[in-house]
């Protein structure tokens, strides 16, 4: 049964919606935040929250303060980081190792703060390697600097960075064929959206299963 709680941060009130693993199986917490233009209703976040608890991973879907306040545009990256830091004690309170994660802007926040917060690992969904059409404005340093085991799940047709554009580094990458930045799949593709979400959840489940092994 899901449970939501409000957490006060220096940038306002955030909301955490918990999707708990069975108490006898719980061994990790996966905290996932949304991107700069959407919320926790994103298809990949919902799919992961539905699939991972059965594998001993409690999923905490995080709504940043700007989203809870009803604003349409995300604040500057530094402000996002402040909100994430303020949330961390609530995420760590159950006493289990916490995987920091998120999609798009949320993935960047997780990478930037992982080491200082003591994250066990980072899950980067649709990491925005660069703005669309501007590969010279790379954010690879954020990904490469995470400092903890990292999994990137990237759409094969993501305008913010296709898998082949990613540099070599200490992370694993799972490609979702045909997927765009939101993992939407064209109707003419060889796979369905359901297939795409299975690729996402299987990849995350396998990777999370190896953490701490």
Protein Blocks (a to p, Z undefined) as FASTA:
>chain_A
ZZddddddfkbccddddddddfklocbdcdddddfkbcfkbfklmmmmmmmmmnopacdd
dddfklmnopabdcdfklmmmmmmmmmmmmmmnopacddddehjlmmmmmmmmmmnopab
dcdehiafbaehilmlccklmmmmnopacdddddfklfkbpfklpccddddddddehiaf
kopacfkbmbdfklmmmmmmmmmmmmmmmgoZZ
